[in-house]
Amino acid sequence: MAASLRLGCGRRALRFLLGSARGRRAEAAVSSLGRGAGCRGLRSTAWLWVDPIKILMPSLSPTMEEGNIVKWLKKEGETVSAGDALCEIETDKAVVTLDSGEDGILAKIVVEEGSKGIRLGSLIGLMVEEGADWKQVEIPKDVSPPPPPASPVSAPRLVEAVAPASVKKHPPAGKLMFRLSPAARNILDTHDIDPKHGTATGPRGIFTKEDALKLVQLKKSGKLAESRPSPAPPTTAVPLPPQAATGPSSYPRPMIPPVSTPGQPNAVGTFTEIPASNVRRVIAKRLTESKSTVPHAYATADCDLGAVLKLRQNLVKDDIKVSVNDFIIKAIAVTLKQMPHVNASWDGEGPKQLPSIDISVAVATDRGLITPIIKDAAAKGIQEISLSVKALAKKARDGKLLPEEYQGGSFSVSNLGMFGIDEFRAVINPPQSCILAVGRSRRQLKLSEDEEGNAKLQQQELMTVSMSSDSRVVDDELATKFLERFKANLENPARLY
């Protein structure tokens, strides 16, 4: 307080001047200005010690490696309070709002909105404390804007990179190349004749024995020097590595371009590039890792939906609208509660049984597939599950899911029945050990007996479910028992309460 009275400054200005490293520079400025200069003189030199607060690209999900700046919600020069939204960032899962952790002024936007592929830890903006001259802020020398994404490798370089390493013999550039039959090669070597003086008449341009014998007759008659090779179509010289051009070979095989090369991209100009969002890139990466590292096992069962559909009709009369998928989620949760060994995950060392039953529900969005989580689903009623699914699905399609709403989960369900799919196999979402793929319901006639033992046809509403399980955690026997219990619970809705 005494220092503020001597300088003629308020507490706020003094806190700004003497805070952290800026305080040392402020003290030096005070001594250079003298005691009579007062706070007015200090304000005129405040820009000399402005130390900006760096805003870095944060990690907003466990699998996030880079993000996209969707929109800046503050402009340069605007005052920012702790907790205010600075910008919207698209992660590998959703669009998340980045909030400020400090009070101050947004001094400079380093990465403009719409920028993509910003690596974690990259500088995206600068803030200063209130009272500082934000217009004088410059980007720190030790931190530079993130470099632009590397341009795709050109097609010719890719072709060179995937060239078969087994090709050891190549002819020097500019010379004609022949494919010689064994007999023709022997004849030409014996009589020391160059095949370029002849014409290959065999299939696919092979120089045959008959072609070689014609050259021998021409040589004996002394007409070989006057003969001229037939005109060959012009060929484009292919640059070869230095080591490939070396090596002894009298009559090497020609380099015939293959019709197609597995793994080789299409030629430039024959396709249209489709930009991939962060979500789709992560989906592709995780699907590949799952199918490559997780031993998938599959089991399928048909469930009779007659009782569920009848119960739905009764609930509609009471103005309670729920879907078949809500009953499926509830049936999965109840079955997991009855069989806790299935409610487990693989953490790289072994299976770990999970304490909570959290069901991940696959939701298709414009940016890709995302799985919001119904927390503690076994303790929720059908109507509560229905409301949660609708709310989370809307947030997922709007890109407004919070990280805690899609991270984790112990069991996944993917339902394509509304798209007319009878049955399919889903890919496990690690570290979860199981996912249930649900097809559409279909009517089917079943031959049964009445009370008197007479045969009769009965109509059923059947639905096929297929469970993909991690064999390291849920073996075939355990998966079979789970499906049997799930089928019994779904076909008897009274067990779900």
N, C-alpha and C positions, 0 to 999 in steps of 0.2 A: 504493500500500500504506500509505503514511504517512497519507493522508487517511482510509483505512478504519479505521486504529488510533485516530485522533483522534475519529472519530465513533462508534466502538464497533460498526461494521457489518462484515459479511463482504464478500468480493469480489463475490458475486452481488448483494447489496443495493446495493452501491456502483455496480455496472454498471447496475442498473435506475435508480438515482437520477440518475446523471450521463450517461445515454445521450441523444444527439440533443437535441432541443428540450426534452425533459423535464429534462435535466441543468441547464439554465439556471434553470428554475423550482425545481429541487431545491436548487441553490445558494442561491437567494433564501430558500427555506424554512429552510435550515440556518442562515443568518445571522440570520433572525428568531427561530429557536428558541434559538439560543445553543449554545455548545459542550457544555454540561452536559446538554443534552436527550437526546443519544444517538439511537440508531437507533429506539428505541421511540417517541419523539415523532414521528419522521419517518413511521413506519408509520401513525400516527393521522391524518396529513395527506396520505397518499399519494394519496387519491382526488382531491385538488385538481389533480394534474397528470397524470392518466391520459389518455394520447393513444391512442385506439383505432387498430387496424390495419383498414383497410377491405377487405372482400371484395367485389369487383365481378364482375358477370356477364362472363365471359371469352368471347373468340372461339375456338371449338373446331373451326371448319371455315372454309374460305375463303369460302363462300357464306352463312354464318350471319349473320343480322341480329337475331335475338331467340331466346330460349330459354325452356324451361319447367322449373320446379323440381319434379322428380319426388319426391324424398325427401331429407330431411336425415339424414345418418348420424351426426352428433354433436348433442348437446343443449347447451343453454346452461349454462355452468359447467363443462363437461368440458374436460380438458386435451388439447391437440392438439400433436402433434409434426410436424415437417416431413416431408411425404410421406404423412401420414394422409389418408384419404378424408373430405372434409367433406360433400359432397352429390352426388346424381345429377342431371344436367342433360340434358334432351332437346333435342338440337340439330336442325338440319334434316336430319340423316342418321341419327343413332342416339342412344342414351342413353349419355352419357359421365360418368365419375366425375371430380369436381373435387377435386384434391389440394391440401393446404395447403403453402405454400412457406415457412412460418415456424413456430417453436415458440410456444406461448402458450395462451390459454384462449378458447374460443368464448363471447363475452360476450353477444351479442344476435343473434337471427335476425330480420332486417328483412323478408324476403320468405318467407312460409310455404310449406311444400311443397304442391304442387298448383296454385300460381300459374302463369299462362301469359302468354306475350307479353312477357317481360321483356327490354327493350332492352339491347344491349351497353353495358357501362360503368355500368349501374345498380347501386346499392348493394344487396347481398342479405344482408350480414351484417357483424358487427364482432368483432374479436378484440383481446385485450390481452395484454401480456407476463405471464409468470408472476410472481406476487407482487403484482400490482395487484388492486384491488378491482373485479372485473368487474361487480358489481351496480350500481355507480355510473355505468356507461357510458351515455351518451346519444347519440342519432343526431346527427351533426354538422349544423349549421345550413346549411352550404353544399351538403349532399347530402340529398336527400329521397327517400323511396321512389318507385319508378316509378309514374306515373299509370295508372289502370285503362284498358283499351282503350276507345276511343271507341265509343259506342253506334251501332248501324246507323241510317242515315238513314231516316226514316219514308217510307212509300210515297207519300203525297201530295206531299212535297217532291221525290221522284224523278220523279214524273209531271210536275211543274212544270219540273224541270230539263231533261227530254228533250222538252218541248213543241216542235214544229217552229217554227223561227225564221222560216219563210217566210210564216206567217200574219200579215198586216198589218192586216186590217180585222176588227174585232169590234164587235158591237152593244152599246149600253149595257145594264147589268144590269137585268133586270126587264121588258124589252120583248120582244114576240113577234118571231120571226125566220122569214122565208120564203125559199124558193128560187124565184126567178122565171125563167121562160123568157124569152129575148130579146124575143119578140113581146109578152108580157105586160108586161115592163118598159117597152117603148116606148109601149104604150097607156096605162099608168098614169101615166107621166111626161107624156104629151101632155094628158091630162084632169085632171092634178093630183089623183089619187085615191090614198089610203093603202090598201095591200093588207090591212090589219088588219080592214077591214070585210067582207072576203070570206072564202071557204073554198077552200083548195087541194084540187083533186080529182085532180091528176096523180099519176103513179107516184112513190113515195118522197117524197110531200109537195110536189111541184113545183106552183107557181102557174102555170096554163096560160093560153093566149090566151083560151080560152072563159071561164075564171073572170074574166079582166079585162073582157071584153065584157059579162058580167052586171052587173058593178059600174058600167059606163058606162050601161047601160040603167036601173039603179036611180037613178043620179044624175040622168038626164034626166027621170025620172018623179017626182023629189023624194022618193023613199023611201029614199035612202041613209042618212040620219041615223037612221031607225028600225030599220035592219037591225042585227043583232047577229052578231058572229063566232061561229063554232062553238066549243064548249069545247075547249080544248087541254089535253093532259096536263100535269100540273105538272112543271116543270123546276127543277133545282137550279142556282142561280147559281154560276158558276165565277169565282173571283177572278182578275183579269187584271192584268198590269203596267200602270202608268199610261200608258206610251207606246203600249200595244196598244189601249187604249180610245179613243185619239184618232185622228183621220183622217177626212175626209169620206167618207161612204158612205150613200146613200139606202136601199138594200135589200141589206144584206150577206148573205153566205151563212151559214147556221146552223152552229154548232160541233157536229158529229156525232162522238161518241167512236168511235175506230177499234175494230175487232174485236180486233186484237192489235197491239202495238207492239214491233218488234224491239229487244232490249236492255233492255226494261223488266221489272223484277222482278214476280213474282206478287203479287197483293193480300195484305195481311196477314191471317193466319188460314187461308189456303188451302194452307199447306205446313208442314213440320216442319224446323226448323233442324238441320243435321248439323254438329257441331263438327269442324273440320279440324285435323289435327295439323300440326306444323311441317314434317314430312317431306312431307305431301301438298301443303301450300302451296308448298314449294320445287319439288316435282315439277311442279305446274301452271305455275309461273313459268318454269322451265327449258324445259319442253316448248313453251310459247308462244314463248319467245325463239328456240328452235331452229328451229321451223317458220317463224318470221317472218324470221329473219336468215340462215339457212343454206340455200343452194340444194341441195335434196335431189335426187339421181338414183338410179334403182332398176335393179337387174339381178337376174334369177332364173335358177336352174339346178336340174335334177333330178339327185340323186346316188344311185347304186346302193349299198345298204348290205349286199349279200350277203357280201362278204369280211369286213367289220367284225363282222357278226353271227356268222359262223363262227369268227372269232378269239375273240370273247367266250365262246362255248361251250367252246372249248379252255382259256381262262383259268379258267373256273369249275371245271373238273376239277382245276386246281391250287389251288383255293380262293382265287382272285384275282377279286374282284368289282369290275367297272368298268362304267360306263354308256356309252351311245352318245354322250352329251353330252361325256364325257371325251375320246373320240376326236375329236369336232368341235373342242374347244378345242386339242388337240394339232395337228390338221391346220391350224387357223388360224395357230398359232404358227410351224409349219414353213413355211407359205406366206409369212408375213410375213418370215421370215428369208431366203427365196429372193427376195422382192420388197420390199426395204427402203423403196422409195419410197412404198408404201402405209402403212407404219408411221410416219405423220406426223400433225401436228395443225396447226390454224390459230390463230395467236395475235393476229389482228386486223390484222397488217401483211403476213403471208405465211405459206406453209407452212414448218414446221420438222420435219425428220426426227428421230425419237426414237432414243436409243441403246439402250433396253431394250424388249423385247417383253413387255408386261404386259397380260393379257387381263382385261377387266371382265366379270363374269358376272352377269346380271340375276337377282335373287332376290326373289320376292314375299313380303311380310310383312304383318302386320295393320296396320302404320302406313303402308304403301306400298311402292313398288319401290325397291330399293337394289342397288348394283353393287359387291360386293367384288371384289378384284383378285387374280389369280393372277400373282405376280411371276415374271419371267424364265421364262415358260411353255415357250419353245423348248428350254430346257436340262433340263426335267423329264420324267420318264417318265410313262406313262399312269397307273400306280398312284399315283404321287406327286401327280399332278394330281387324281385322284379323292379322295384323302384331304384335300387342301387345299380342294377345293370343298365337301366335306361339313362340314369344320370351320368354314369361313367362313359357309356357309349357316346353320348352327346359331347362330353368334354373331349373324348378321344378324337372325334371327327372335327371338332373345332380346334384341336391342337392345344388344349388348355389343361391337360392332365398334369398334376404335380408329380414329382419323382416318386414320392411314397405311395402314389396310387397305381403305379405299374411296376415297381421294383419288388422282387421277391416272389411270393407265391409258392405253393407246395404241389399243385396239380393243375393241369390246363385242360380246357375243353374247347373244341373247335366244331362249330355247327354249320354245315353247308346245306342242310335240308331245305332252307328257304330258296336255294338256287336250283333245286331239282336234282341234286346229287344223291344217288342211292346209297353209296358207301365209298370211303376213301381211307387212306392211311396218312396220318399226320406225323410231322417231324417233332421229336422231343425238344423242349425248350430248356436247355441246361441252366442251372444245375438240377432242375426238377427231373424226376425219374419216370413220369407218366404223362400221357396226353390222350384224351378220349376224342375220337373223330365220330361225329354224329351225322347220319344221313337223313333223308326225308322219310316221312311215314307213307306207307303204301297199303292199299287194301288187298287182301289175299284170302281165298277160300280155304277153309280147313275142314277136313272130314273128322267128325266126332260122333259120340254116342249120347243119346238122351237117357233119361232115367230108366226107361224100359229096355235099354240096350239096342235101340234101333239107330242105324247110321243116319247121320244128317250132315248137311253142309252148313258151316258157320263162317261168317265173315269176320276177319280180323284186321286190325290196323297195326301193321308191323313196322318197326324201325330198326335199322341195322347200325350197331355201334362197333367201332374197332378201336382197341386200346393198343397204343405203342408204348412199350415199357423198356427201361434200361435193364438189361439182363444182369448187370452187376448188382442191382438193388432189388429188383422184382423179377424173380425167375418165372418160368412158364407155369409152374404149379400155382404160385401165389397169384399170378395174373389171372389164371383161370378161375380160381376161387373168388377173386375180386369181382370179375364179371358176373359170376353166378349170383353173388350177393347183391350186386347193383341191379341186376335184372329183377330179382325178387322184390327189392325195395321199390323200384319204379313201377312194377306191375301191381303193387299193393300200396297205394298212396297213404293208407292209414299208418304205415310204418314210418312215414316221414315226419310224424308229429310226436 
